[in-house]
Amino acid sequence: MASQPNGTIYLGVTSDIARRAYQHRFGLVEGFTKKHGCTRLVWFEQFDDIQDARTRERQMKSWKRAWKLRLIEEANPAWRDLFDDLSG
């Protein structure tokens, strides 16, 4: 989730990305994303195993910001909100 292109970035794990992105998009979740306006789903990865997803999350949270930005921009150079892709 991001606030805007090159803005604040939030990284998390969920078992239902469409539901969780909706919650963040409309400010239904108190905390970091609401406080910082992280309403755009700009990048995601899917895993079959939640433990693999959590391992990846921990790994990425230790990354430098530039590495995260590069990952987003390689997959989504316009920082388009991918929520619409999930919701049909």
Residue frames relative to the residue before (quaternion, step in Angstrom):
aa qw qx qy qz dx dy dz
M 1.0000 0.0000 0.0000 0.0000 0.00 0.00 0.00
A 0.0382 -0.7938 0.6070 0.0010 3.56 -1.09 0.75
S 0.5200 -0.6392 0.4731 0.3119 3.53 -1.22 0.51
Q 0.7504 -0.1534 0.1555 0.6239 3.56 1.12 -0.78
P 0.6812 -0.4297 0.3337 0.4898 3.62 -1.15 0.07
N 0.8470 0.0450 -0.0986 0.5205 3.55 -0.86 1.08
G 0.4761 0.6727 -0.4360 0.3616 3.59 1.21 0.45
T 0.7820 -0.2646 0.2425 0.5096 3.52 -1.20 -0.62
I 0.1799 -0.7887 0.5846 0.0626 3.56 -0.97 0.94
Y 0.1051 -0.7633 0.6351 0.0550 3.55 -1.09 0.82
L 0.1179 -0.7863 0.6058 0.0286 3.54 -0.99 0.90
G 0.1705 0.7927 -0.5694 0.1356 3.59 -0.81 0.98
V 0.4038 -0.6833 0.5597 0.2382 3.53 -1.40 0.07
T 0.0745 0.7821 -0.6161 0.0563 3.55 -1.08 0.77
S 0.4203 -0.6827 0.5279 0.2804 3.55 -1.23 0.41
D 0.7557 0.2412 -0.1515 0.5897 3.60 1.31 -0.14
I 0.1992 -0.8471 0.4815 0.1047 3.56 0.24 1.28
A 0.6304 0.5317 -0.3515 0.4431 3.62 0.96 -0.73
R 0.6679 0.4903 -0.3017 0.4717 3.60 0.90 -0.91
R 0.6891 0.4871 -0.2873 0.4531 3.58 0.85 -0.97
A 0.6410 0.5096 -0.3275 0.4714 3.60 0.96 -0.77
Y 0.6144 0.5400 -0.3347 0.4678 3.58 1.06 -0.78
Q 0.6545 0.5180 -0.3111 0.4545 3.59 0.90 -0.93
H 0.6852 0.4622 -0.2870 0.4843 3.58 0.90 -0.86
R 0.6354 0.5630 -0.3288 0.4137 3.57 0.93 -0.88
F 0.7901 0.3015 -0.1439 0.5139 3.57 0.97 -0.86
G 0.5469 -0.6760 0.3718 0.3250 3.57 1.22 0.48
L 0.3633 0.7612 -0.4677 0.2642 3.59 1.11 0.60
V 0.6840 0.4298 -0.2601 0.5288 3.58 1.31 -0.20
E 0.3330 -0.7258 0.5655 0.2060 3.58 -0.70 1.07
G 0.5844 0.5969 -0.4295 0.3431 3.55 -1.12 0.58
F 0.8588 -0.1865 0.1223 0.4612 3.51 -1.33 -0.46
T 0.7089 0.4763 -0.2950 0.4285 3.60 0.70 -1.03
K 0.6630 0.4879 -0.3115 0.4748 3.58 0.98 -0.77
K 0.6555 0.5278 -0.3052 0.4456 3.57 0.94 -0.92
H 0.7858 0.3278 -0.1533 0.5016 3.58 0.97 -0.87
G 0.5004 -0.7030 0.4009 0.3078 3.59 1.26 0.21
C 0.3242 0.7424 -0.5175 0.2754 3.59 1.06 0.69
T 0.1280 0.8378 -0.5077 0.1549 3.55 0.13 1.34
R 0.6701 0.4984 -0.2866 0.4694 3.60 1.25 -0.23
L 0.2789 -0.7182 0.6140 0.1716 3.56 -0.90 0.96
V 0.0300 -0.8553 0.5164 -0.0319 3.57 -0.25 1.25
W 0.7919 0.0398 -0.0111 0.6092 3.58 1.27 -0.25
F 0.1435 0.7789 -0.6085 0.0494 3.56 -1.15 0.56
E 0.2025 -0.7187 0.6486 0.1474 3.50 -1.38 0.37
Q 0.2446 -0.7596 0.5830 0.1523 3.57 -1.12 0.62
F 0.1008 -0.7798 0.6175 0.0216 3.53 -1.09 0.83
D 0.4668 -0.6623 0.5100 0.2886 3.56 -1.15 0.60
D 0.7601 0.3007 -0.1452 0.5574 3.57 1.15 -0.65
I 0.4631 -0.7061 0.4632 0.2692 3.61 -0.72 1.08
Q 0.6170 0.5454 -0.3538 0.4434 3.61 1.07 -0.63
D 0.6197 0.5219 -0.3373 0.4794 3.59 1.07 -0.69
A 0.6412 0.5189 -0.3176 0.4676 3.58 1.02 -0.80
R 0.6675 0.4953 -0.3045 0.4652 3.59 0.93 -0.84
T 0.6162 0.5336 -0.3394 0.4695 3.57 1.06 -0.73
R 0.6589 0.5008 -0.3001 0.4743 3.58 0.94 -0.91
E 0.6269 0.5373 -0.3343 0.4544 3.60 0.99 -0.82
R 0.6670 0.4928 -0.3048 0.4684 3.60 0.83 -0.94
Q 0.6304 0.5337 -0.3278 0.4585 3.56 1.00 -0.86
M 0.7207 0.4612 -0.2576 0.4489 3.58 0.77 -1.04
K 0.6166 0.5480 -0.3544 0.4404 3.60 1.08 -0.62
S 0.6635 0.4806 -0.3102 0.4822 3.59 1.20 -0.38
W 0.5107 0.6675 -0.4042 0.3609 3.58 1.28 -0.19
K 0.5423 -0.5501 0.5195 0.3652 3.49 -1.37 0.31
R 0.6321 -0.5510 0.3945 0.3757 3.56 -1.15 0.64
A 0.6316 0.5578 -0.3375 0.4195 3.59 0.93 -0.86
W 0.6371 0.5228 -0.3323 0.4586 3.60 1.03 -0.72
K 0.6488 0.5046 -0.3146 0.4748 3.58 1.01 -0.82
L 0.6417 0.5231 -0.3223 0.4589 3.58 0.96 -0.85
R 0.6475 0.5172 -0.3199 0.4592 3.58 0.95 -0.85
L 0.6402 0.5273 -0.3224 0.4562 3.60 0.96 -0.83
I 0.6534 0.4994 -0.3023 0.4820 3.59 0.95 -0.90
E 0.7292 0.4663 -0.2559 0.4306 3.57 0.72 -1.06
E 0.5898 0.5498 -0.3721 0.4597 3.59 1.15 -0.46
A 0.7468 0.3903 -0.2051 0.4978 3.58 0.96 -0.87
N 0.8111 0.1027 0.0155 0.5757 3.58 1.06 -0.77
P 0.1076 -0.8624 0.4908 0.0619 3.62 0.54 1.16
A 0.6976 0.4519 -0.2789 0.4809 3.61 1.09 -0.55
W 0.3613 -0.7415 0.4774 0.3029 3.59 1.31 -0.08
R 0.1705 0.8084 -0.5348 0.1772 3.55 1.04 0.87
D 0.4732 -0.6480 0.5112 0.3080 3.60 -1.07 0.72
L 0.2706 -0.8074 0.5120 0.1132 3.56 -0.49 1.24
F 0.3914 0.7358 -0.4706 0.2898 3.59 1.26 -0.02
D 0.6455 0.5384 -0.3214 0.4361 3.58 0.94 -0.87
D 0.6124 0.5461 -0.3429 0.4574 3.59 1.12 -0.64
L 0.6729 0.4977 -0.2865 0.4663 3.57 1.06 -0.77
S 0.7417 0.4367 -0.2217 0.4584 3.54 0.96 -0.90
G 0.5957 -0.5989 0.3550 0.4005 3.58 1.24 0.09
